């Protein structure tokens, strides 16, 4: 029994399609695991409830696609994790940076820090949450409509 080249091409094509589909499925599963984690939900809730973040981005604040393929932006090393999440509000786009930790015996990750960067202030970040050093950080953000937001007050 001989196998023709056309049969081999068909088998290779089906194998290639299956491999690509498995890759997309794995990435979607990883992104879904991140987005359904309690630390992620807490981070979105805090950003959406933070007056300065709402002032900068505008309501509603929506999260975007997490590029889990970029290990420099989204990674877990030992007991620390770092995730980069694109956000979009009515006024502009931004990026939420999440920092997580966990103890050796813990199953759940704990949200330790949330930073928000926005398009029109590329050199500044709004600290939404900071439990890393257990200290309060005060930040003044200049908003484009000449108002300013101090310490989360509008």
RONULO-768177 format. One line per field, with one value per atom (N, C-alpha, C, O): residue number from 1; residue in one letter; atom name; x, y, z. Coordinates in nm, 4 decimals. Example, Ala and Ser with C-alpha at 12.3 -4.5 7.8 and 13.67 -1.06 7.14 Angstrom:
BEGIN
pos <- c(1,1,1,1,2,2,2,2);
code <- c(a,a,a,a,s,s,s,s);
site <- c(N,CA,C,O,N,CA,C,O);
xx <- c(1.3190,1.2300,1.3200,1.4236,1.2850,1.3670,1.2900,1.3409);
yy <- c(-0.5690,-0.4500,-0.3300,-0.3319,-0.2250,-0.1060,0.0030,0.1138);
zz <- c(0.7800,0.7800,0.7800,0.8465,0.7080,0.7140,0.7870,0.8039);
END
This chain:
BEGIN
pos <- c(1,1,1,1,2,2,2,2,3,3,3,3,4,4,4,4,5,5,5,5,6,6,6,6,7,7,7,7,8,8,8,8,9,9,9,9,10,10,10,10,11,11,11,11,12,12,12,12,13,13,13,13,14,14,14,14,15,15,15,15,16,16,16,16,17,17,17,17,18,18,18,18,19,19,19,19,20,20,20,20,21,21,21,21,22,22,22,22,23,23,23,23,24,24,24,24,25,25,25,25,26,26,26,26,27,27,27,27,28,28,28,28,29,29,29,29,30,30,30,30,31,31,31,31,32,32,32,32,33,33,33,33,34,34,34,34,35,35,35,35,36,36,36,36,37,37,37,37,38,38,38,38,39,39,39,39,40,40,40,40,41,41,41,41,42,42,42,42,43,43,43,43,44,44,44,44,45,45,45,45,46,46,46,46,47,47,47,47,48,48,48,48,49,49,49,49,50,50,50,50,51,51,51,51,52,52,52,52,53,53,53,53,54,54,54,54,55,55,55,55,56,56,56,56,57,57,57,57,58,58,58,58,59,59,59,59,60,60,60,60,61,61,61,61,62,62,62,62,63,63,63,63,64,64,64,64,65,65,65,65,66,66,66,66,67,67,67,67,68,68,68,68,69,69,69,69,70,70,70,70,71,71,71,71,72,72,72,72,73,73,73,73,74,74,74,74,75,75,75,75,76,76,76,76,77,77,77,77,78,78,78,78,79,79,79,79,80,80,80,80,81,81,81,81,82,82,82,82,83,83,83,83,84,84,84,84,85,85,85,85,86,86,86,86,87,87,87,87,88,88,88,88,89,89,89,89,90,90,90,90,91,91,91,91,92,92,92,92,93,93,93,93,94,94,94,94,95,95,95,95,96,96,96,96,97,97,97,97,98,98,98,98,99,99,99,99,100,100,100,100,101,101,101,101,102,102,102,102,103,103,103,103,104,104,104,104,105,105,105,105,106,106,106,106,107,107,107,107,108,108,108,108,109,109,109,109,110,110,110,110,111,111,111,111,112,112,112,112,113,113,113,113,114,114,114,114,115,115,115,115,116,116,116,116,117,117,117,117,118,118,118,118,119,119,119,119,120,120,120,120,121,121,121,121,122,122,122,122,123,123,123,123,124,124,124,124,125,125,125,125,126,126,126,126,127,127,127,127,128,128,128,128,129,129,129,129,130,130,130,130,131,131,131,131,132,132,132,132,133,133,133,133,134,134,134,134,135,135,135,135,136,136,136,136,137,137,137,137,138,138,138,138,139,139,139,139,140,140,140,140,141,141,141,141,142,142,142,142,143,143,143,143,144,144,144,144,145,145,145,145,146,146,146,146,147,147,147,147,148,148,148,148,149,149,149,149,150,150,150,150,151,151,151,151,152,152,152,152,153,153,153,153,154,154,154,154);
code <- c(x,x,x,x,x,x,x,x,x,x,x,x,x,x,x,x,x,x,x,x,x,x,x,x,x,x,x,x,x,x,x,x,x,x,x,x,x,x,x,x,x,x,x,x,x,x,x,x,x,x,x,x,x,x,x,x,x,x,x,x,x,x,x,x,x,x,x,x,x,x,x,x,x,x,x,x,x,x,x,x,x,x,x,x,x,x,x,x,x,x,x,x,x,x,x,x,x,x,x,x,x,x,x,x,x,x,x,x,x,x,x,x,x,x,x,x,x,x,x,x,x,x,x,x,x,x,x,x,x,x,x,x,x,x,x,x,x,x,x,x,x,x,x,x,x,x,x,x,x,x,x,x,x,x,x,x,x,x,x,x,x,x,x,x,x,x,x,x,x,x,x,x,x,x,x,x,x,x,x,x,x,x,x,x,x,x,x,x,x,x,x,x,x,x,x,x,x,x,x,x,x,x,x,x,x,x,x,x,x,x,x,x,x,x,x,x,x,x,x,x,x,x,x,x,x,x,x,x,x,x,x,x,x,x,x,x,x,x,x,x,x,x,x,x,x,x,x,x,x,x,x,x,x,x,x,x,x,x,x,x,x,x,x,x,x,x,x,x,x,x,x,x,x,x,x,x,x,x,x,x,x,x,x,x,x,x,x,x,x,x,x,x,x,x,x,x,x,x,x,x,x,x,x,x,x,x,x,x,x,x,x,x,x,x,x,x,x,x,x,x,x,x,x,x,x,x,x,x,x,x,x,x,x,x,x,x,x,x,x,x,x,x,x,x,x,x,x,x,x,x,x,x,x,x,x,x,x,x,x,x,x,x,x,x,x,x,x,x,x,x,x,x,x,x,x,x,x,x,x,x,x,x,x,x,x,x,x,x,x,x,x,x,x,x,x,x,x,x,x,x,x,x,x,x,x,x,x,x,x,x,x,x,x,x,x,x,x,x,x,x,x,x,x,x,x,x,x,x,x,x,x,x,x,x,x,x,x,x,x,x,x,x,x,x,x,x,x,x,x,x,x,x,x,x,x,x,x,x,x,x,x,x,x,x,x,x,x,x,x,x,x,x,x,x,x,x,x,x,x,x,x,x,x,x,x,x,x,x,x,x,x,x,x,x,x,x,x,x,x,x,x,x,x,x,x,x,x,x,x,x,x,x,x,x,x,x,x,x,x,x,x,x,x,x,x,x,x,x,x,x,x,x,x,x,x,x,x,x,x,x,x,x,x,x,x,x,x,x,x,x,x,x,x,x,x,x,x,x,x,x,x,x,x,x,x,x,x,x,x,x,x,x,x,x,x,x,x,x,x,x,x,x,x,x,x,x,x,x,x,x,x,x,x,x,x,x,x,x,x,x,x,x,x,x,x,x,x,x,x,x,x,x,x,x,x,x);
site <- c(N,CA,C,O,N,CA,C,O,N,CA,C,O,N,CA,C,O,N,CA,C,O,N,CA,C,O,N,CA,C,O,N,CA,C,O,N,CA,C,O,N,CA,C,O,N,CA,C,O,N,CA,C,O,N,CA,C,O,N,CA,C,O,N,CA,C,O,N,CA,C,O,N,CA,C,O,N,CA,C,O,N,CA,C,O,N,CA,C,O,N,CA,C,O,N,CA,C,O,N,CA,C,O,N,CA,C,O,N,CA,C,O,N,CA,C,O,N,CA,C,O,N,CA,C,O,N,CA,C,O,N,CA,C,O,N,CA,C,O,N,CA,C,O,N,CA,C,O,N,CA,C,O,N,CA,C,O,N,CA,C,O,N,CA,C,O,N,CA,C,O,N,CA,C,O,N,CA,C,O,N,CA,C,O,N,CA,C,O,N,CA,C,O,N,CA,C,O,N,CA,C,O,N,CA,C,O,N,CA,C,O,N,CA,C,O,N,CA,C,O,N,CA,C,O,N,CA,C,O,N,CA,C,O,N,CA,C,O,N,CA,C,O,N,CA,C,O,N,CA,C,O,N,CA,C,O,N,CA,C,O,N,CA,C,O,N,CA,C,O,N,CA,C,O,N,CA,C,O,N,CA,C,O,N,CA,C,O,N,CA,C,O,N,CA,C,O,N,CA,C,O,N,CA,C,O,N,CA,C,O,N,CA,C,O,N,CA,C,O,N,CA,C,O,N,CA,C,O,N,CA,C,O,N,CA,C,O,N,CA,C,O,N,CA,C,O,N,CA,C,O,N,CA,C,O,N,CA,C,O,N,CA,C,O,N,CA,C,O,N,CA,C,O,N,CA,C,O,N,CA,C,O,N,CA,C,O,N,CA,C,O,N,CA,C,O,N,CA,C,O,N,CA,C,O,N,CA,C,O,N,CA,C,O,N,CA,C,O,N,CA,C,O,N,CA,C,O,N,CA,C,O,N,CA,C,O,N,CA,C,O,N,CA,C,O,N,CA,C,O,N,CA,C,O,N,CA,C,O,N,CA,C,O,N,CA,C,O,N,CA,C,O,N,CA,C,O,N,CA,C,O,N,CA,C,O,N,CA,C,O,N,CA,C,O,N,CA,C,O,N,CA,C,O,N,CA,C,O,N,CA,C,O,N,CA,C,O,N,CA,C,O,N,CA,C,O,N,CA,C,O,N,CA,C,O,N,CA,C,O,N,CA,C,O,N,CA,C,O,N,CA,C,O,N,CA,C,O,N,CA,C,O,N,CA,C,O,N,CA,C,O,N,CA,C,O,N,CA,C,O,N,CA,C,O,N,CA,C,O,N,CA,C,O,N,CA,C,O,N,CA,C,O,N,CA,C,O,N,CA,C,O,N,CA,C,O,N,CA,C,O,N,CA,C,O,N,CA,C,O,N,CA,C,O,N,CA,C,O,N,CA,C,O,N,CA,C,O,N,CA,C,O,N,CA,C,O,N,CA,C,O,N,CA,C,O,N,CA,C,O,N,CA,C,O,N,CA,C,O,N,CA,C,O,N,CA,C,O,N,CA,C,O);
xx <- c(0.0847,0.0000,0.0893,0.1726,0.0699,0.1479,0.0607,-0.0594,0.1246,0.0548,0.0973,0.2163,0.0004,0.0315,0.0741,0.0471,0.1400,0.1810,0.0604,0.0660,-0.0470,-0.1681,-0.2250,-0.2723,-0.2209,-0.2682,-0.1801,-0.2307,-0.0510,0.0413,0.0174,0.0243,-0.0103,-0.0393,-0.1661,-0.1716,-0.2674,-0.3936,-0.3723,-0.4249,-0.2957,-0.2675,-0.1898,-0.2191,-0.0922,-0.0139,-0.1009,-0.0858,-0.1917,-0.2810,-0.3727,-0.3910,-0.4302,-0.5180,-0.4381,-0.4861,-0.3173,-0.2323,-0.1955,-0.1938,-0.1661,-0.1337,-0.2513,-0.2356,-0.3685,-0.4895,-0.5179,-0.5524,-0.5034,-0.5274,-0.4290,-0.4672,-0.3040,-0.2028,-0.2349,-0.2251,-0.2730,-0.3083,-0.4299,-0.4317,-0.5310,-0.6511,-0.6192,-0.6741,-0.5324,-0.4926,-0.4180,-0.4359,-0.3346,-0.2635,-0.3584,-0.3455,-0.4544,-0.5536,-0.6386,-0.6704,-0.6749,-0.7555,-0.6777,-0.7332,-0.5501,-0.4676,-0.4529,-0.4630,-0.4293,-0.4162,-0.5464,-0.5456,-0.6580,-0.7886,-0.8153,-0.8712,-0.7765,-0.7968,-0.7120,-0.7600,-0.5880,-0.5011,-0.5567,-0.5616,-0.5989,-0.6564,-0.7831,-0.8051,-0.8659,-0.9880,-0.9558,-1.0234,-0.8537,-0.8135,-0.7703,-0.8007,-0.7002,-0.6581,-0.7794,-0.7943,-0.8667,-0.9809,-1.0858,-1.1643,-1.0888,-1.1846,-1.1240,-1.1939,-0.9952,-0.9298,-0.9790,-1.0133,-0.9820,-1.0335,-0.9485,-1.0034,-0.8157,-0.7312,-0.7630,-0.7577,-0.7956,-0.8265,-0.9593,-0.9713,-1.0577,-1.1891,-1.1779,-1.2390,-1.0991,-1.0781,-1.0099,-1.0471,-0.9109,-0.8386,-0.9311,-0.9291,-1.0115,-1.1051,-1.2058,-1.2394,-1.2535,-1.3497,-1.2876,-1.3519,-1.1629,-1.0969,-1.0693,-1.0859,-1.0279,-1.0032,-1.1341,-1.1400,-1.2384,-1.3682,-1.4290,-1.5113,-1.3894,-1.4404,-1.3485,-1.3833,-1.2330,-1.1356,-1.1669,-1.1632,-1.1976,-1.2381,-1.1372,-1.1765,-1.0089,-0.9084,-0.9019,-0.8870,-0.9130,-0.9115,-1.0321,-1.0205,-1.1484,-1.2707,-1.2583,-1.3008,-1.2002,-1.1810,-1.0895,-1.1136,-0.9855,-0.8899,-0.9424,-0.9275,-1.0038,-1.0476,-1.1894,-1.2188,-1.2769,-1.4182,-1.4926,-1.4341,-1.6214,-1.7039,-1.7680,-1.7946,-1.7934,-1.7542,-1.6083,-1.5559,-1.5444,-1.4075,-1.4153,-1.4692,-1.3600,-1.3645,-1.2230,-1.1298,-1.2092,-1.0798,-1.0685,-1.1682,-0.9449,-0.9194,-0.8513,-0.8490,-0.7970,-0.7299,-0.5952,-0.5147,-0.5710,-0.4422,-0.3534,-0.3874,-0.2417,-0.1516,-0.0642,0.0447,-0.1122,-0.0398,0.0871,0.1688,0.1043,0.2253,0.3457,0.4591,0.3229,0.4332,0.4751,0.4147,0.5780,0.6216,0.6840,0.6943,0.7257,0.7808,0.6701,0.6970,0.5460,0.4340,0.3445,0.2830,0.3369,0.2463,0.3211,0.3421,0.3610,0.4399,0.4186,0.3774,0.4477,0.4502,0.5867,0.6259,0.6590,0.7880,0.7840,0.7772,0.7881,0.7826,0.6520,0.5448,0.6608,0.5420,0.4990,0.4235,0.5462,0.5086,0.4581,0.5074,0.3584,0.3034,0.2881,0.2721,0.2931,0.2785,0.1962,0.2271,0.0911,0.0033,-0.0217,-0.0358,-0.0271,-0.0533,-0.1860,-0.2030,-0.2806,-0.4158,-0.4532,-0.4546,-0.4834,-0.5300,-0.6710,-0.7565,-0.6940,-0.8253,-0.8711,-0.7902,-1.0012,-1.0563,-1.1747,-1.2658,-1.1721,-1.2838,-1.3410,-1.2937,-1.4423,-1.5060,-1.4105,-1.4180,-1.3205,-1.2301,-1.1019,-1.0573,-1.0425,-0.9149,-0.8831,-0.9556,-0.7714,-0.7237,-0.6192,-0.5564,-0.6022,-0.5017,-0.4524,-0.4975,-0.3591,-0.3053,-0.3035,-0.2540,-0.3576,-0.3577,-0.2458,-0.2373,-0.1605,-0.0521,-0.0874,-0.1068,-0.0956,-0.1314,-0.0098,0.0651,0.0090,0.1161,0.0525,-0.0251,0.0854,0.0251,0.1335,0.2467,0.0958,0.1850,0.1045,-0.0184,0.1753,0.1101,0.2125,0.3317,0.1633,0.2485,0.2666,0.1893,0.3679,0.3979,0.2796,0.2570,0.2048,0.0956,-0.0380,-0.1348,-0.0449,-0.1714,-0.2026,-0.1134,-0.3311,-0.3780,-0.4110,-0.3820,-0.4717,-0.5151,-0.4010,-0.3174,-0.4005,-0.3075,-0.3679,-0.4894,-0.2832,-0.3268,-0.2806,-0.1653,-0.3713,-0.3402,-0.2612,-0.3107,-0.1388,-0.0560,-0.0410,-0.0146,-0.0573,-0.0378,-0.1140,-0.1186,-0.1739,-0.2390,-0.1880,-0.1936,-0.1387,-0.0966,-0.1781,-0.2156,-0.2049,-0.2782,-0.1985,-0.1630,-0.1708,-0.1075,-0.2106,-0.2881,-0.2112,-0.3063,-0.2311,-0.1164,-0.2980,-0.2345,-0.1840,-0.0750,-0.2616,-0.2204,-0.1219,-0.0778,-0.0868,0.0161,0.1160,0.1207,0.1956,0.2786,0.3879,0.4347,0.4293,0.5381,0.4894,0.5705,0.3584,0.3033,0.2160,0.1558,0.2105,0.1217,0.0434,0.0970,-0.0821,-0.1677,-0.1602,-0.1866,-0.1246,-0.1206,-0.2608,-0.3052,-0.3297,-0.4657,-0.4621,-0.5435,-0.3676,-0.3523,-0.2049,-0.1338,-0.1588,-0.0207,-0.0129,-0.0107,-0.0088,0.0089,0.1501,0.1815,0.2358,0.3704,0.4510,0.5171,0.4464,0.5225,0.4334,0.4812,0.3039,0.2060,0.2125,0.2029,0.2288,0.2323,0.1363,0.1027,0.0934,0.0037,0.0864,0.1786,0.0533,0.1227,0.0249,-0.0852,0.0653,-0.0195,0.0306,0.1507,-0.0614,-0.0258,-0.1234,-0.2447,-0.0713,-0.1567,-0.1498,-0.0413,-0.2644,-0.2726,-0.3363,-0.4459,-0.2696,-0.3273,-0.4172,-0.3732,-0.5411,-0.6386,-0.6494,-0.6293,-0.6810,-0.6781,-0.7732,-0.7482,-0.8811,-0.9745,-0.9395,-1.0272,-0.8124,-0.7537,-0.8039,-0.7798,-0.8721,-0.9038,-0.7888,-0.7094,-0.7801,-0.6821,-0.7501,-0.8480,-0.6957,-0.7502,-0.6412,-0.5311,-0.6704,-0.5726,-0.6248,-0.7376,-0.5404,-0.5700,-0.7072,-0.7753,-0.7479,-0.8746,-0.9959,-1.1079,-0.9797,-1.0938,-1.1124,-1.0148,-1.2372,-1.2626,-1.3218,-1.3505);
yy <- c(-0.1181,0.0000,0.1244,0.1432,0.2064,0.3292,0.4484,0.4522,0.5432,0.6657,0.7756,0.8000,0.8401,0.9453,1.0725,1.0920,1.1564,1.2860,1.3694,1.4418,1.3602,1.4365,1.3925,1.4761,1.2646,1.2147,1.2689,1.3086,1.2707,1.3244,1.4737,1.5214,1.5466,1.6895,1.7103,1.7993,1.6289,1.6401,1.6102,1.6808,1.5061,1.4705,1.5833,1.6189,1.6391,1.7495,1.8722,1.9410,1.9002,2.0159,1.9982,2.0910,1.8801,1.8537,1.8630,1.9196,1.8083,1.8165,1.9599,1.9978,2.0396,2.1808,2.2583,2.3377,2.2360,2.3033,2.2626,2.3465,2.1330,2.0850,2.1488,2.1850,2.1626,2.2235,2.3699,2.4151,2.4434,2.5848,2.5986,2.6834,2.5160,2.5210,2.4879,2.5504,2.3920,2.3579,2.4745,2.5020,2.5428,2.6593,2.7703,2.8273,2.8015,2.9049,2.8647,2.9480,2.7373,2.6887,2.6994,2.7400,2.6633,2.6717,2.8165,2.8449,2.9079,3.0497,3.1040,3.1776,3.0676,3.1134,3.0587,3.1290,2.9351,2.8737,2.9451,2.9714,2.9762,3.0467,3.1855,3.2270,3.2581,3.3909,3.3825,3.4659,3.2829,3.2651,3.2353,3.2855,3.1544,3.1250,3.2517,3.2688,3.3398,3.4661,3.5540,3.6080,3.5684,3.6593,3.6119,3.6930,3.4839,3.4345,3.4230,3.3876,3.4525,3.4469,3.5612,3.6687,3.5370,3.6377,3.7649,3.8744,3.7536,3.8738,3.9618,4.0844,3.9013,3.9777,4.0509,4.1686,3.9803,4.0424,4.1571,4.2625,4.1356,4.2409,4.3625,4.4763,4.3387,4.4492,4.5314,4.6544,4.4656,4.5381,4.6168,4.7304,4.5560,4.6237,4.7491,4.8538,4.7380,4.8529,4.9641,5.0818,4.9283,5.0306,5.0981,5.2205,5.0193,5.0756,5.1618,5.2489,5.1386,5.2165,5.3282,5.4032,5.3406,5.4424,5.5728,5.5764,5.6801,5.8060,5.8610,5.9105,5.8528,5.9058,5.8221,5.8766,5.6908,5.6032,5.6297,5.6348,5.6466,5.6762,5.8115,5.8276,5.9092,6.0432,6.0379,6.1064,5.9569,5.9483,5.8683,5.9106,5.7530,5.6654,5.6935,5.6827,5.7295,5.7455,5.6140,5.5062,5.6241,5.5042,5.4660,5.5545,5.3419,5.2245,5.1868,5.2150,5.1234,5.0756,4.9270,4.8466,4.8928,4.7539,4.6991,4.7702,4.5723,4.5068,4.4433,4.4043,4.4340,4.3791,4.2438,4.1778,4.2046,4.0761,4.0762,4.1675,3.9751,3.9587,3.8741,3.7597,3.9279,3.8544,3.7623,3.8008,3.6413,3.5475,3.4952,3.4307,3.5216,3.4797,3.5674,3.5279,3.6845,3.7754,3.7528,3.8065,3.6736,3.6412,3.7605,3.7596,3.8624,3.9810,4.0640,4.1397,4.0508,4.1279,4.0468,4.1023,3.9191,3.8330,3.7077,3.6168,3.7041,3.5902,3.5606,3.6462,3.4381,3.3952,3.3324,3.2390,3.3847,3.3299,3.3005,3.3919,3.1741,3.1360,3.1785,3.1349,3.2641,3.3096,3.4509,3.5149,3.4997,3.6341,3.6275,3.5504,3.7106,3.7175,3.8618,3.9515,3.8837,4.0172,4.0030,3.9201,4.0843,4.0771,4.2170,4.3126,4.2284,4.3539,4.3406,4.2526,4.4292,4.4192,4.5502,4.6548,4.5466,4.6688,4.7042,4.6168,4.8328,4.8820,4.9871,5.0509,5.0031,5.1058,5.1693,5.1008,5.3016,5.3775,5.4665,5.4660,5.5423,5.6311,5.7417,5.7865,5.7861,5.8967,5.8527,5.9175,5.7428,5.6997,5.5565,5.4930,5.5076,5.3734,5.3814,5.4852,5.2703,5.2626,5.1201,5.0291,5.1024,4.9708,4.9524,5.0379,4.8404,4.8059,4.7043,4.6028,4.7336,4.6437,4.5817,4.6527,4.4493,4.3772,4.3033,4.2421,4.3095,4.2364,4.1482,4.1958,4.0200,3.9248,3.8480,3.8351,3.7979,3.7138,3.5999,3.6041,3.4990,3.3928,3.3260,3.3209,3.2758,3.2009,3.0600,3.0160,2.9899,2.8565,2.7606,2.6820,2.7665,2.6714,2.7193,2.6431,2.8442,2.8998,2.8521,2.8286,2.8386,2.8065,2.9356,2.9490,3.0304,3.1570,3.2590,3.2648,3.3381,3.4487,3.5714,3.5907,3.6551,3.7779,3.8969,3.9037,3.9889,4.1096,4.2037,4.2443,4.2391,4.3242,4.4664,4.5588,4.4851,4.6185,4.6300,4.5360,4.7477,4.7798,4.9161,5.0129,4.9231,5.0496,5.0714,4.9759,5.1970,5.2313,5.3339,5.4396,5.3023,5.3964,5.4326,5.3475,5.5589,5.6030,5.6636,5.7066,5.6657,5.7068,5.8509,5.8787,5.9433,6.0839,6.1257,6.2406,6.0358,6.0622,5.9462,5.8691,5.9326,5.8132,5.7963,5.6845,5.9034,5.8950,5.8830,5.8855,5.8699,5.8645,5.7411,5.6921,5.6920,5.5810,5.6179,5.6775,5.5823,5.6006,5.4736,5.3646,5.4867,5.3724,5.3553,5.4361,5.2516,5.2264,5.1492,5.1732,5.0566,4.9778,4.9472,4.9189,4.9532,4.9189,4.8558,4.9261,4.7254,4.6535,4.5975,4.5303,4.6246,4.5682,4.6172,4.5378,4.7470,4.8037,4.8477,4.9057,4.8205,4.8588,5.0078,5.0480,5.0895,5.2338,5.2996,5.2424,5.4175,5.4921,5.5782,5.6474,5.5735,5.6558,5.7598,5.7268,5.8856,5.9939,6.0352,6.0513,6.0517,6.0867,6.1888,6.1728,6.2933,6.3924,6.3690,6.3577,6.3618,6.3362,6.4561,6.4973,6.5122,6.6222,6.5623,6.4788,6.6040,6.5522,6.6502,6.7704,6.5997,6.6819,6.8003,6.8990,6.7949,6.9073,7.0083,7.0783,7.0157,7.1097,7.0942,7.1819,6.9862,6.9534,6.8691,6.8162,6.8568,6.7637,6.6741,6.7114,6.5563,6.4574,6.4259,6.3861,6.4431,6.4156,6.3035,6.3080,6.2027,6.0949,6.0338,5.9971,6.0226,5.9580,6.0457,5.9951,6.1758,6.2657,6.3455,6.3828,6.3718,6.4529,6.5853,6.6681);
zz <- c(0.0000,0.0000,0.0000,0.0886,-0.0992,-0.1091,-0.0716,-0.0983,-0.0101,0.0305,-0.0658,-0.0857,-0.1240,-0.2209,-0.1489,-0.0304,-0.2231,-0.1678,-0.1271,-0.0277,-0.2016,-0.1698,-0.0347,0.0423,-0.0057,0.1237,0.2356,0.3406,0.2144,0.3151,0.3379,0.4512,0.2311,0.2434,0.3250,0.4099,0.3000,0.3744,0.5225,0.6086,0.5521,0.6918,0.7596,0.8737,0.6905,0.7470,0.7696,0.8705,0.6768,0.6922,0.8121,0.8909,0.8262,0.9409,1.0707,1.1690,1.0716,1.1904,1.2245,1.3416,1.1228,1.1452,1.2008,1.2936,1.1450,1.1941,1.3378,1.4210,1.3671,1.5038,1.6018,1.7130,1.5616,1.6481,1.6762,1.7902,1.5730,1.5902,1.6811,1.7703,1.6588,1.7430,1.8882,1.9790,1.9114,2.0488,2.1132,2.2319,2.0354,2.0881,2.1286,2.2370,2.0413,2.0736,2.1939,2.2788,2.2004,2.3128,2.4439,2.5460,2.4411,2.5622,2.6078,2.7272,2.5145,2.5506,2.6076,2.7062,2.5458,2.5950,2.7345,2.8187,2.7597,2.8915,2.9972,3.1075,2.9646,3.0594,3.0885,3.2043,2.9843,3.0046,3.0889,3.1768,3.0627,3.1412,3.2878,3.3776,3.3119,3.4502,3.5233,3.6413,3.4542,3.5156,3.5427,3.6523,3.4421,3.4547,3.5549,3.6039,3.5860,3.6854,3.8250,3.9200,3.8383,3.9695,4.0578,4.0086,4.1871,4.2807,4.2799,4.2923,4.2656,4.2646,4.1440,4.1541,4.0310,3.9099,3.9258,3.8916,3.9777,3.9994,4.0996,4.0818,4.2052,4.3056,4.2432,4.2719,4.1587,4.0946,4.0056,4.0114,3.9240,3.8376,3.9200,3.8866,4.0274,4.1151,4.1766,4.1835,4.2211,4.2830,4.1818,4.2137,4.0617,3.9591,3.9204,3.9085,3.9008,3.8624,3.9723,3.9441,4.0968,4.2085,4.2539,4.3451,4.1927,4.2321,4.1589,4.0360,4.2323,4.1681,4.0673,3.9617,4.0984,4.0055,3.8780,3.7687,3.8915,3.7736,3.6850,3.5626,3.7477,3.6722,3.6041,3.4897,3.6735,3.6166,3.4940,3.3946,3.5022,3.3922,3.2732,3.1585,3.2998,3.1914,3.1443,3.0253,3.2364,3.2039,3.2208,3.2101,3.2473,3.2641,3.1319,3.0506,3.1073,3.1851,3.1567,3.0489,3.2536,3.2368,3.2025,3.2785,3.0859,3.0382,3.0265,2.9889,3.0592,3.0458,2.9080,2.8472,2.8603,2.7279,2.7340,2.8379,2.6226,2.6042,2.6757,2.6572,2.7564,2.8242,2.7341,2.7040,2.6911,2.6030,2.6877,2.7305,2.7114,2.7971,2.7307,2.7964,2.6031,2.5335,2.5632,2.5361,2.6181,2.6521,2.7971,2.8899,2.8142,2.9500,3.0210,3.1437,2.9482,3.0139,3.0791,3.1723,3.0313,3.0849,3.1778,3.2688,3.1560,3.2321,3.2733,3.1929,3.3993,3.4431,3.5906,3.6689,3.6247,3.7642,3.7873,3.7173,3.8864,3.9248,4.0735,4.1556,4.1075,4.2478,4.3109,4.2690,4.4121,4.4850,4.4462,4.5194,4.3323,4.2869,4.1434,4.0610,4.1164,3.9817,3.9382,4.0210,3.8075,3.7496,3.6222,3.5365,3.6100,3.4938,3.4392,3.5155,3.3083,3.2395,3.1664,3.0819,3.1999,3.1451,3.0764,3.1411,2.9467,2.8811,2.9276,2.9418,2.9511,2.9917,2.8916,2.8243,2.8836,2.7957,2.8651,2.9116,2.8712,2.9243,2.8161,2.7024,2.8515,2.7553,2.7094,2.5949,2.7987,2.7672,2.6973,2.6026,2.7437,2.6876,2.7275,2.8041,2.6727,2.7038,2.8140,2.8353,2.8828,2.9866,3.0019,2.9324,3.0938,3.1240,3.2746,3.3481,3.3200,3.4619,3.4843,3.4152,3.5820,3.6192,3.7536,3.8522,3.7573,3.8795,3.9322,3.8560,4.0622,4.1279,4.2341,4.3170,4.2314,4.3240,4.3983,4.3516,4.5144,4.5933,4.6533,4.6577,4.6990,4.7749,4.8651,4.8347,4.9753,5.0669,5.0113,4.9262,5.0590,5.0066,5.0147,4.9226,5.1230,5.1435,5.0891,5.0874,5.0447,4.9958,4.8549,4.7734,4.8292,4.6950,4.6208,4.5019,4.6916,4.6328,4.6296,4.7198,4.5239,4.5115,4.5768,4.5730,4.6371,4.7025,4.6190,4.5765,4.5967,4.5214,4.6114,4.7166,4.5716,4.6568,4.6031,4.6801,4.4725,4.4161,4.2844,4.2051,4.2629,4.1357,4.0914,4.1673,3.9697,3.9101,3.7834,3.7154,3.7526,3.6313,3.5523,3.6044,3.4273,3.3347,3.2290,3.1853,3.1881,3.0860,2.9679,2.9802,2.8545,2.7292,2.7321,2.6820,2.7902,2.7818,2.8911,2.8927,2.9816,3.0833,3.0827,3.1785,2.9765,2.9611,3.0664,3.0881,3.1317,3.2291,3.3726,3.4652,3.3930,3.5285,3.5448,3.4492,3.6684,3.7019,3.8265,3.9199,3.8267,3.9430,4.0261,3.9755,4.1525,4.2429,4.2999,4.3815,4.2577,4.3044,4.4356,4.5247,4.4473,4.5703,4.5886,4.4922,4.7152,4.7450,4.8826,4.9837,4.8866,5.0125,5.0248,5.1230,4.9259,4.9280,5.0467,5.1137,5.0738,5.1844,5.2988,5.3964,5.2877,5.3898,5.4209,5.5368,5.3174,5.3367,5.2391,5.1354,5.2722,5.1854,5.0921,5.1353,4.9653,4.8670,4.8169,4.7729,4.8236,4.7753,4.6377,4.6162,4.5467,4.4106,4.3579,4.3715,4.2980,4.2337,4.0838,4.0268,4.0211,3.8783,3.8113,3.8491,3.7131,3.6358,3.5290,3.4499,3.5264,3.4315,3.3157,3.3336,3.1979,3.0770,3.0799,3.0106,3.1570,3.1585,3.2675,3.3180,3.3035,3.3987,3.5414,3.6244,3.5717,3.7107,3.7629,3.6851,3.8925,3.9461,4.0469,4.1115,4.0579,4.1490,4.2499,4.2118,4.3786,4.4824,4.5703,4.6194,4.5894,4.6829,4.6594,4.7551,4.5373,4.5071,4.5247,4.5169,4.5483,4.5645,4.4365,4.3714,4.4003,4.2810,4.3203,4.2338);
END
